């Protein structure tokens, strides 16, 4: 992808945002379907949903470029529904744009509505009528993370596409290309794998981490530097916490875990996400695993709603204390 010299100060997530459907990595079946619809001039209303950083908004803007060429800016209304989500925006900006025709431009007008799941129900109900009324010259592209927050009436009017997390191979290939363009020479496969693992299939997060590490360190990058730059707990700390939870008595485990997380400035919510993966892979009884997964979910919910970290850390240690007893009971019953 060609990058203009004037773009040197841009964030990499914008600098390397694909401008064409052919440049979007992964989701090839979605891209081929949309390209066929655009070429046949039979584009329906589209609904893109899935996790962040998987190319939903980029695809919407790429459709606008492919559909209207150089005139795409005047033929496209891009709104972020998390900022402008009320019924007044639908009645004023969206309806005005959809109902007017361009004098010197032919083709379909596009309304790209990002984070559409943040719209109020009243706004969504008002928008469904506009989608029907001006369908001759206007198409909607709705982008959201949670499709269940879009009312059924709008879902039924759209062709839905789910954008899954990007696969590691596609991300790694793209990161290597960008590293070469930006002269990130002090990077290796181990570091790239660490970045990809931390991102969880989010390309935007990958690029932000890569750019941050490139600017923060001038020497050879290591996985430990990546963890320091992002503030994520390293595997060494997670393994230590895991050992404390499974081998130490409750009081000792709580005291040492608290010291470990406090001294390293690690949030409990970050630990929970990684411990969850270890629970899924660990050898333990079905009852113990089910109990841990259920309780960790409740614990994350409490943390998300501003519960005290200190109290929830004690709850976190207590969960594993109970799980250890469940595993011991299983072993005892098996011996009998």
N, C-alpha and C positions, 0 to 999 in steps of 0.2 A: 504494500500500500504506500502511495507517495504521500510524504508529509512536507508541507511548506516550511521554509526556514523561519517564517514569522511565527510559527507555532511553538517555538522552543520553550516559552514560558507557560504553556498550557499544562494542565494536569494530564497525565497519560491516558486516563479514562476517557477524556474528550479528544485528545490528540489522535488516538488510535481507534476512535469509534467508527465502525464500518459504515460507509456511506451507501453501499450497494448490497443487495440481497446475496449476491455471489460471494461477498467478503465475510459473511457471517459464518463463524465456525459452528459445527454441530447442527442439530435440528434440520438435517438435509431434507427429510420428508416434508416438514412444514414449509421450508423455503421453496421446494419444487411445486408444492400445491398452490402457494400464494402466487408464485411467478406465472403459473398456468392461468390462474384467475385474472391476473392483471393483463396478460397478453390477450386473453379472450374478451377483455373489457366486461367481465361479469363479476366484478368484485362485490361481495356482500358486505354487510356490517361484520366486523371482526372483533372477537374477544380473546385477548391473550392473557393467560394466567399462569402462575408458577412462582417459584422462589425468586428473591432479588438477584440481580446480576446475571441473568440467564439470556438476555438479549431481547426482551419484550418491547421496550420503548425504541430501541435501535431498529428493530424490524419494522415497527410502525412508521418511523421516519424514513426508512429505506423504501417502503412501499410508496410513500408520498413522493419521493424523488423519482422513482421509476414510473409512477403513474403520470406525473405532470412535468417531468424534466426540469428545465431551468425556472419554470414558473411555479415551482412547488411551494415557495414561500408565501406567495399571494393566494394560493389555493389551499393552504393548510392552516388550520387553527389548532395550536398546541396549548393545552391547559393542564395544570396539575390540580386534580380534584381535591387533594389534601389541603390546599390553600383556598381554592374557589369551589366550594362544594355545596353551596346553598341553592335554593330554588330560584333566587334572583339571577344568578349567573346563567342558569339554564334558560330562563325567560328572556334575558337581555343579550348577553354575548353569544351564546350558542344558537339561539333562535334567529338572531339578526344575521349571523354569519351563514347559517344554513339556508335562510330564505332569500338571500340576495344572490345575484348572478354577476360574474365578472364580464365586463364588456369586451375585453380583448383576449380573453383566455377561454379555451374550450376544454371540456373534460370534467371529471368528477372532483368536487371539493371534498377535502378530508378534515374531519375533526378528530384529533388524537387526544384522548382523555386519559392522562396518566393517573395512577392510583385511584381508579374509579371506585374501588371498594370503600373509599373514605366518604363518598357522597351520601347525603341523607336520603332516606326513603322517599321523601316528598320530591326531592330533586330528580331521583331516578324515575318516579312515576310521571313527572312532567316531561322528562326526556324521551320516554318511550313513544309518546305521541309525536314528537318532533322527528324521531327516527322514521316513522311511517309517513308523515306528512310531506317531508322533503326528500324522499328517497330517489327521486328522478335525477337530482344533481348533487346530492351529498351522501357521503358514507362516514360512518363512525368507526373508529378503532379504539376500543376500550382496553386499557391495560390495568391489571390488578394482581395482587398476591393471593387473595382469597376469593375464589369464585362464588362461594356460598354467601358472600355479602352482597352479591349482585342479585337483584330481584328476578324471579323466574320470567317475568314478562319481558325483560330486556335480554336475558339469556336466550330465550326462544327466538328472538329476532336476529341473533348473531351466529356466525360460524365460529365455534370455539376451538382454540388450539392451546394445549398445555405445554409449557416450556419447562422441561425437567432440568435439574442441575447439569452443568456441562461435564463431559467425561474428561478424565485426567490427561489422556493422550492429546486431545484437542487443545486443552489449556496449555500443556507443556510446550507443544509445538509453537503456539502463538507467543508465549513468553520468551522462548528462544529467539524468535524473529525480532521481537521488540528489544530484547537485550543486545542483539547484534546491531540494530539501528542506533540505539542509545549508547553504545560502547560500554555496556555493563560486562566487562571482561572478567571480573573477579567473582564469577558465579559458577556453580557446578550443579550436576543433577541432584545431589543430595539436598542442596538448598532449595532448588525448584520444587522438589517433592515435598519439602516442609511447607513451603508457601501454599502449594496446592492442597495439602492436607488441612491447613488452617482455614482455607477459604470455603471448603465444603461445596465446591462447584460454582462459586460466585466469581465470575471473571472480573467484575469491578473491584472486588476485594483483593484479588490476586495482583492486579495492576497497582493498586494503592500501596500494598505491602512491598512490591518490587521497587517502586519509585522511592518509597520512604527509606528502604535499606540502602539503595544506591546513593541517596543523598547523605545518609547518616554515617556511612562507613566507607573509607577509602581503601582499606585493606581487603584481603581475601574474605569473602562472606562465609559464615558458618551457620548451621541451624540455630545455635545458641544466640547469635546476633539477631536472627529473625524473631525469636521468642522475646528478646529484650526490646526490640523495636516495636513490636505489636502489643507488648504487655501480656502476652499469653504465657501460661505456666509451661515450663519445659517438661519433657517426659521424665527427667530425673526427679523433679519435685512431685509429679503425679504418682510415680512408682513408690516414692517414700510415703505419700499420703495413703496409698492403697495398702501398703504393708502395715502402717499404723492402725488402719481401720480393721484389718483382719487378724492382727496378732496381739495387739495391746489391749489391756483392760480399758473400760470406758473412760475413767478419769485420766489415765496416762495418755490415751489416744486423743482426748479432747485438748489437754494442755499442750501436747507436742504439735498437734495439727494447727492449733491456734497460733503458736509461735512461728511455725513454718510459713503459714499464709501471711501473717502480719509482717514478718521480717522481709519477705519477698514482694510485698505489696500486691498480693493476688486476691482477686474477688472470688467469693464462694460460687457465684453463678458460672464463672469460667471453669472452675474445677468440676462442677456437676456435669457439664456437657461432655467432658472427657472421661470422667468416671462412668458415665452412662454407657459409653462404648466399651469400657473394660468389663462392665457387668454383663453385657451381651456376649462377650467372647469368653468369659471366665467359666471354669468348670464348677458348677454348684447345682444344688437340687432345684427342681422346677419351682417349688413353693418359695424358696429363698429368692430366686431370680424374679419371680412375679411380684413378690412383696417389695423388693428393692426398686423395681421399675415403677411400680405404682406410687411408692412413697417419694421417690426422686421427682416424679412429675408434680406431685402436690407441693413439694419443697420449692421447685422452680416457680410454681404459680405464686406461692407466698412471697418469694423474693421479688418477683415482677410487680407485686402490689405493695412495695415499700415496707416489707416486714424487716425487723432488725436482723442484720447479718450475724451478730453475736449469738442471738438466741437460735437462729436457724442453723448455725454451725453446730451447736450442741444437739439439735434435732438430727442433723446430718450424721454425726457420730453415733447417735442413738439408733438410727435406722440400721446401720451395719452391725451394731451390737445385738439387735433383735434377730437380724438375718443370720448371724453366727449361731445363735441358739437354735434357729430353725434347721440349720445344716447339721448341728450336733444331734438333734432329735431324730433326724432322718437316718443318721449313721447308727444311732442306738437301736432304733426300730429294725434296721436292717440286720444288725447283729443278733437280735432276738429271733 
